Amino acid sequence: MTTDKDQIENIDCTEAIDKLYAYLDNEIEDTESINKLEHHLKHCHSCFTRSQLEGELTLRMKEAAKKKTSKTLRHRLRNIIDQL
């Protein structure tokens, strides 16, 4: 009798973190890669916790991007960028 664990090849934390942002942005189309990452996240508390934090940050950035930025803030940011 085979289980899901037997069928899914494990990936390590480095590979999971490397794929995390693409996963959160729904940029991974390969079902096998998605399954491997999700399997890792189910079994690795550290990576799962990081995925939750990064997911929340991504969501908040998307929400903030929908809001209109004040002219003052845009001017301040432009000055900072120009000084780089």
C-alpha angles and dihedrals in degrees: 000000000000124000132204088260091058092049098048119072111225121241124202128243094261092056091044093053091045089057097037099091094047088048093051090049092049090241096132111092098171107099092203092056091048091050092049092050094045090048090052092048091052091054104035114069093191095054092041091054091048091049090053092051094045091046091053092047091049091050093049092048091052090050092047091049089061092060122088113248119226119250090240093056093045090051092049092049092047089053091050092049092047090053093056 
